[in-house]
Amino acid sequence: MEVEEVFSSKGRVKILKLLAKRSELNISEITRRAALNHSTTLNHLEWLKNAGLVEEKKFGRIRIYRFKLENPKAKAIQALFEAFDGG
């Protein structure tokens, strides 16, 4: 995974920012807050999961997504967002 790939999509960046700030959100909340349609959101989340930046938990039909802070790259991305939001 190249850094350009992660940040090449405005939709992916929106989703990453949401999850970096909110810990966990379900797909409906991500879709609403990112102002994306459901299938686009799902595609971005799959990409982010495959990249190891996001993880998914399933509770029956409910899917919860969270930023995977165990991944050093995800942690660095979160720090980048915090630096831009804080200053």
C-alpha positions in Angstrom: 0.0 0.0 0.0 1.3 3.4 -1.1 0.5 6.6 0.8 -0.8 8.0 -2.5 -3.3 5.2 -2.8 -4.7 5.8 0.7 -5.1 9.6 0.1 -6.1 9.4 -3.6 -9.8 9.2 -2.8 -11.7 12.0 -1.0 -14.3 9.4 0.1 -11.6 7.3 1.8 -10.1 10.3 3.5 -13.6 11.3 4.8 -14.1 7.8 6.2 -10.7 7.7 7.8 -11.2 11.1 9.4 -14.6 10.0 10.8 -13.2 6.8 12.3 -10.1 8.5 13.6 -12.3 10.9 15.6 -15.1 8.6 16.6 -13.5 5.2 17.3 -16.4 3.1 16.0 -19.3 3.7 13.8 -21.8 1.6 11.9 -22.0 1.8 8.1 -25.2 3.8 8.1 -23.6 6.5 10.4 -20.4 6.5 8.2 -22.5 6.9 5.1 -24.6 9.7 6.5 -21.7 11.6 8.0 -19.4 11.2 5.0 -22.2 12.2 2.6 -21.6 9.1 0.4 -23.9 6.5 -0.9 -24.1 3.1 0.7 -22.3 1.1 -2.0 -19.5 3.7 -2.3 -19.0 3.6 1.4 -18.9 -0.1 1.5 -16.3 -0.2 -1.3 -14.1 2.3 0.5 -14.4 0.3 3.8 -13.5 -2.9 2.0 -10.4 -1.2 0.6 -9.5 0.2 3.9 -10.0 -3.2 5.6 -7.7 -4.9 3.0 -5.1 -2.2 3.6 -5.2 -3.0 7.4 -6.3 0.5 8.4 -9.9 -0.4 9.5 -11.4 -3.4 11.1 -15.0 -4.7 11.0 -17.0 -6.3 13.8 -20.3 -8.0 13.0 -23.2 -8.3 15.4 -25.9 -10.2 13.4 -26.8 -7.8 10.5 -25.0 -4.8 12.1 -21.5 -4.0 11.0 -19.3 -1.8 13.2 -16.1 -0.3 11.8 -13.2 1.1 13.7 -9.8 2.6 13.0 -7.2 -0.2 13.5 -4.9 1.6 15.9 -2.8 -1.5 16.3 -1.5 -0.8 12.8 1.4 1.8 13.0 0.3 3.3 9.6 -3.3 3.8 11.0 -1.8 5.4 14.1 0.3 7.7 12.0 -2.7 8.7 9.8 -4.7 9.5 13.0 -1.8 11.7 14.3 -1.8 13.5 10.9 -5.5 14.3 11.2 -5.1 15.5 14.8 -2.2 17.7 13.7 -4.3 19.4 11.0 -7.4 19.7 13.2 -5.5 21.0 16.1 -3.3 23.6 14.5 
